[in-house]
Amino acid sequence: MSRRLDRKRSVLVQRLSIAAASLWIILILFAVFNADGRSTSPRTGNPVLSNFSAIKGDVARITITDQDVTYNLVKRNDAWLMEESGGYPVREDRLNTLLEGLETLSWGERRTSNPERLSLLALGDPREEGNGTLIELFSGDGARVAEVITGRRNEYTYARKPDETIAFRVRGDLPPLRTREAWLDLDIMSIEPSAVSAVRITGRGGNSVYLSRPAGSNARSFRPAPPYQDFEVTNPLAVSATALAITRLAPIDVKSAEALSGRAVSRHISETFDGLEIDLRAWRETDGYWVTLRAIEAGEGARRARTINERAEPYAFKLTEYDWREFTPSVSELVARPTPEETSAPLPPADFQP
């Protein structure tokens, strides 16, 4: 009986100790985030950007500054563009989410006024290597009309004025702002694998080959076609990968084509059964692997080519190294050249441009 009572007392003491420790943790957290003992203020419930509804139509530039990156969304001729990406259009849905979020964002509970605790709410000033995100809005004449530092911890959004250290939890939401590439709609075209009929490749070494397949055949059916009909496929898997590479085009960034230096290192022209051609040229730059695109379509109703070129022709698109190499194979890794005795037609010169 005595042992049973001792065991019960031990369990009770353990539970009381856990409860006391939990209470202390709660009190410590409350002290950290509410140092001056108040969770409300006269601002609570008011808009974070009090005049934003009135100035929203005048905003012509939005500058986002993070600890690792700064980028600018600029309005030109009623279109919003990414300045750091050669003036490439930004996603309208994401821009609308940002503008609507800024308009409806309101002050919630006051959290802290201690500058040493701002980083705990992701509200450090990024201009001073802090972990917050600074949003600045400018009118067409360059005047700054609004600014706020925002941060996110778990499911909550926090904010403060850049010239103050009073931090609040805010009501409302903003899109993720730390990644510039997320603003870019890089879904340029959609071509089904079954639509590709042929591909012309001029490899990095200057050698060329033309591969085609009949309609309805599978991905392994590409074969050298005139004037390369005597070439022999040595790697069917690599041939199908490069022949259908355009159907997997997945850019990760974009810049102005004028920013490219040097010359293209290879050329890859995809053809479809219904007459669309995509002329892709590959560039190896110090900042990564890039391609330029130009669509060609015969006939008066060449709407697909025009639509693609409007989005693609002034720009260069960055690919991962793996994807870039599917467009830039060495021809000798795909096919074997015939010996002169096996050739039924004169071979093109090594620098032949298909």
For each residue, the residues with C-beta under 8 A, 3 or more apart:
1: 4 5
2: 5 6
3: 6 7
4: 1 7 8
5: 1 2 8 9
6: 2 3 9 10
7: 3 4 10 11
8: 4 5 11 12
9: 5 6 12 13
10: 6 7 13 14
11: 7 8 14 15
12: 8 9 15 16
13: 9 10 16 17
14: 10 11 17 18
15: 11 12 18 19
16: 12 13 19 20
17: 13 14 20 21
18: 14 15 21 22
19: 15 16 22 23
20: 16 17 23 24
21: 17 18 24 25
22: 18 19 25 26
23: 19 20 26 27
24: 20 21 27 28
25: 21 22 28 29
26: 22 23 29 30
27: 23 24 30 31
28: 24 25 31 32
29: 25 26 32 33
30: 26 27 33 34
31: 27 28 34 35
32: 28 29 35 112 117 120
33: 29 30 111 112 117 120 121
34: 30 31 37 38 39 110 111 112
35: 31 32 112 113 114 117
36: 113
37: 34
38: 34 41 110
39: 34 109 110 111
40: 44 109 110
41: 38 44 107 110 166 168
42: 46
43: 46 107 110 168
44: 40 41 107 108 109 110 168
45: 106 107
46: 42 43 50 106 107
47: 50 52 53 103 104 105 106 107
48: 102 105 106 107 148 159 170 172
49: 52 102 103 105 146 148
50: 46 47
51: 54 55 145 146
52: 47 49 55 56 102 103 146
53: 47 56 103
54: 51
55: 51 52 58 59 137 139 145 146
56: 52 53 59 99 103
57:
58: 55 139 140 145
59: 55 56 62 75 99 137 138 139 145
60: 74 75 138 139 140
61: 72 73 74 75 137 138 142
62: 59 72 73 98 135 136 137 138
63: 70 71 72 73 134 135 136 137 138
64: 69 70 71 72 73 133 134 135 177 180
65: 70 126 127 133 134 136
66: 69 70 126 133 134 177 178
67: 124 126 129 130 131
68: 178
69: 64 66 178 180
70: 63 64 65 66
71: 63 64 82 83 84 180 183
72: 61 62 63 64 82 83 84
73: 61 62 63 64 80 81 82 83 90 95 183
74: 60 61 80 81 82 83 87
75: 59 60 61 78 79 80 81
76: 79 81 87
77:
78: 75
79: 75 76 89
80: 73 74 75 89 90 92 95
81: 73 74 75 76 85 87 88 89 90
82: 71 72 73 74 85 87 88 89 90 180 183 184
83: 71 72 73 74 87
84: 71 72 180
85: 81 82 88 180 184 253 254 255
86: 254 255 256 257 258 259 314 315 316
87: 74 76 81 82 83 256
88: 81 82 85 184 254 255 315
89: 79 80 81 82 185 311
90: 73 80 81 82 94 95 183 184 185
91: 94 95 183 184 185
92: 80 95 96
93: 96 97
94: 90 91 97 98 175 182 183
95: 73 80 90 91 92 98 99 183
96: 92 93 99 100
97: 93 94 100 101 174 175
98: 62 94 95 101 102 174 175 177
99: 56 59 95 96 102 103
100: 96 97 103 104
101: 97 98 104 105 172 173 174 175
102: 48 49 52 98 99 105 135 137 146 148 174
103: 47 49 52 53 56 99 100
104: 47 100 101 172
105: 47 48 49 101 102 148 157 159 170 171 172 174
106: 45 46 47 48 170 171 172
107: 41 43 44 45 46 47 48 159 168 170 171
108: 44 168 169 170 171
109: 39 40 44 168 169
110: 34 38 39 40 41 43 44 113 166 167 168
111: 33 34 39 121 158 167 168 169
112: 32 33 34 35 117 118 120 121 166 167
113: 35 36 110 165 166 167
114: 35 117 118 165
115: 118 165
116: 119
117: 32 33 35 112 114 120 121 167
118: 112 114 115 121 123 124 130 132 160 165 167
119: 116 122 123 124 130 131
120: 32 33 112 117 153
121: 33 111 112 117 118 151 153 158 167
122: 119 131 132 133 151 152 153 158
123: 118 119 130 131 132 149 150 151 158 159 160 167
124: 67 118 119 128 129 130 131 132 151
125: 128 130 132 134 149 162
126: 65 66 67 129 130 131 132 133 134 149
127: 65 130 134
128: 124 125
129: 67 124 126
130: 67 118 119 123 124 125 126 127
131: 67 119 122 123 124 126 151
132: 118 122 123 124 125 126 149 150 151
133: 64 65 66 122 126 149 150 151 177 178
134: 63 64 65 66 125 126 127 147 148 149 162
135: 62 63 64 102 147 148 149 150 177
136: 62 63 65 144 146 147
137: 55 59 61 62 63 102 144 145 146 147
138: 59 60 61 62 63 142 143 144 145
139: 55 58 59 60 142 143 145
140: 58 60
141:
142: 61 138 139
143: 138 139
144: 136 137 138 147
145: 51 55 58 59 137 138 139
146: 49 51 52 55 102 136 137
147: 134 135 136 137 144 161 162
148: 48 49 102 105 134 135 159 160 161 162
149: 123 125 126 132 133 134 135 159 160 161 162
150: 123 132 133 135 157 158 159 170 174 177
151: 121 122 123 124 131 132 133 157 158 159
152: 122 156 157 158
153: 120 121 122 156 158
154:
155:
156: 152 153 169
157: 105 150 151 152 169 170 172 173 174
158: 111 121 122 123 150 151 152 153 167 168 169 170
159: 48 105 107 123 148 149 150 151 167 168 170
160: 118 123 148 149 164 165 166 167 168
161: 147 148 149 164 166
162: 125 134 147 148 149
163:
164: 160 161
165: 113 114 115 118 160
166: 41 110 112 113 160 161
167: 110 111 112 113 117 118 121 123 158 159 160
168: 41 43 44 107 108 109 110 111 158 159 160
169: 108 109 111 156 157 158
170: 48 105 106 107 108 150 157 158 159
171: 105 106 107 108
172: 48 101 104 105 106 157
173: 101 157
174: 97 98 101 102 105 150 157 177
175: 94 97 98 101
176: 179 182
177: 64 66 98 133 135 150 174
178: 66 68 69 133
179: 176 182
180: 64 69 71 82 84 85 183 184
181: 184 252 253
182: 94 176 179
183: 71 73 82 90 91 94 95 180
184: 82 85 88 90 91 180 181 253 254
185: 89 90 91
186: 250 251 252 253 254 317
187: 190
188: 249 251 293 308 311 312 317
189: 249 278 295 308 312
190: 187
191: 195 196 246 247 270 272 276 278
192: 195 247
193: 196 219 244 247
194:
195: 191 192 247 272 273 274
196: 191 193 199 243 244 246 247 270 271 272 273
197: 212 213 215 271 272 273
198: 210 211 212 213 222 225 243 270 271
199: 196 210 211 212 222 242 243 268 269 270 271
200: 208 209 210 211 267 268 269 271 354
201: 208 209 210 211 242 266 267 268 269 329 331 334 354
202: 206 207 208 266 267 268 331 352 353 354
203: 206 207 208 266 328 329 330 331 332
204: 265 266 328 330
205: 330 331 332
206: 202 203 350 351
207: 202 203 330 331 332 350
208: 200 201 202 203 228 331 348 352 353 354
209: 200 201 224 228 231 331 334 335
210: 198 199 200 201 224 225 226 227 228 354
211: 198 199 200 201 222 223 224 225 239 243 334
212: 197 198 199 222 223 225 271
213: 197 198 217 221 222 223 243
214: 217 221
215: 197 273
216:
217: 213 214 221
218: 221
219: 193 222 240 243 244
220: 236 237 239 240
221: 213 214 217 218
222: 198 199 211 212 213 219 233 239 240 243
223: 211 212 213 233
224: 209 210 211 228 229 230 231 232 233 335
225: 198 210 211 212 228 229
226: 210 229 345
227: 210 345 346 347 348
228: 208 209 210 224 225 231 335 348
229: 224 225 226 344 345
230: 224 338 342 343 344 345
231: 209 224 228 335 336 337 338
232: 224 335 336 338
233: 222 223 224 236 239 334 335
234: 333 334 335 336
235: 238 239 333 334
236: 220 233 239 240
237: 220 240 241
238: 235 241 242 329 333 334
239: 211 220 222 233 235 236 242 243 334 335
240: 219 220 222 236 237 243 244
241: 237 238 244 245 326
242: 199 201 238 239 245 268 326 327 329 334
243: 196 198 199 211 213 219 222 239 240 270
244: 193 196 219 240 241 247 248
245: 241 242 248 249 268 270 323 326 327
246: 191 196 249 268 270 278 280
247: 191 192 193 195 196 244
248: 244 245 323 326
249: 188 189 245 246 319 323
250: 186 319 320 323
251: 186 188 254 317 318 319
252: 181 186 318 319 320
253: 85 181 184 186 288 317 318
254: 85 86 88 184 186 251 315 316 317 318
255: 85 86 88 259 290 315 316 318
256: 86 87 259 314 315 316
257: 86 260 292 313 314 315 316
258: 86
259: 86 255 256 316
260: 257 283 285 290 292 316
261: 285
262: 283 285
263:
264: 267 281 282 283 292
265: 204 282 283 284 328
266: 201 202 203 204 281 282 327 328
267: 200 201 202 264 279 280 281 282 353 354
268: 199 200 201 202 242 245 246 280 281 282 327 328
269: 199 200 201 277 278 279 280 354
270: 191 196 198 199 243 245 246 277 278 280
271: 196 197 198 199 200 212 276 277
272: 191 195 196 197 275 276 277
273: 195 196 197 215
274: 195
275: 272 297 298 299
276: 191 271 272 295 296 297 304 305
277: 269 270 271 272 295 296 297
278: 189 191 246 269 270 293 294 295 296 308
279: 267 269 293 294 295 296
280: 246 267 268 269 270 291 292 293 327
281: 264 266 267 268 291 292
282: 264 265 266 267 268 289 290 291 324 327 328
283: 260 262 264 265 289 290 291 292 316
284: 265 289 290
285: 260 261 262 288 289 290
286:
287: 318
288: 253 285 318 319 321
289: 282 283 284 285 318 319 320 321 323 324
290: 255 260 282 283 284 285 316 317 318 319 324
291: 280 281 282 283 316 317 319 324 327
292: 257 260 264 280 281 283 312 313 315 316 317
293: 188 278 279 280 308 312 313 317
294: 278 279 309 312 313
295: 189 276 277 278 279 304 305 306 308 309 312
296: 276 277 278 279 305
297: 275 276 277 302 304 305
298: 275 302
299: 275 302
300:
301:
302: 297 298 299 305 306
303: 306 307
304: 276 295 297 307 308
305: 276 295 296 297 302 308 309
306: 295 302 303 309 310
307: 303 304 310 311
308: 188 189 278 293 295 304 305 311 312
309: 294 295 305 306 312 313
310: 306 307 313
311: 89 188 307 308 315
312: 188 189 292 293 294 295 308 309 315 317
313: 257 292 293 294 309 310
314: 86 256 257
315: 86 88 254 255 256 257 292 311 312
316: 86 254 255 256 257 259 260 283 290 291 292
317: 186 188 251 253 254 290 291 292 293 312
318: 251 252 253 254 255 287 288 289 290
319: 249 250 251 252 288 289 290 291 323 324 327
320: 250 252 289 323 324
321: 288 289 324 325
322: 325 326
323: 245 248 249 250 289 319 320 326 327
324: 282 289 290 291 319 320 321 327 328
325: 321 322 328 329
326: 241 242 245 248 322 323 329
327: 242 245 266 268 280 282 291 319 323 324
328: 203 204 265 266 268 282 324 325
329: 201 203 238 242 325 326 333 334
330: 203 204 205 207 333 334
331: 201 202 203 205 207 208 209 334 335
332: 203 205 207 335 336 337
333: 234 235 238 329 330
334: 201 209 211 233 234 235 238 239 242 329 330 331
335: 209 224 228 231 232 233 234 239 331 332
336: 231 232 234 332
337: 231 332 347
338: 230 231 232 342 343
339: 342 343
340: 343
341:
342: 230 338 339
343: 230 338 339 340 346 347
344: 229 230
345: 226 227 229 230
346: 227 343
347: 227 337 343
348: 208 227 228 352
349: 352
350: 206 207
351: 206
352: 202 208 348 349
353: 202 208 267
354: 200 201 202 208 210 267 269
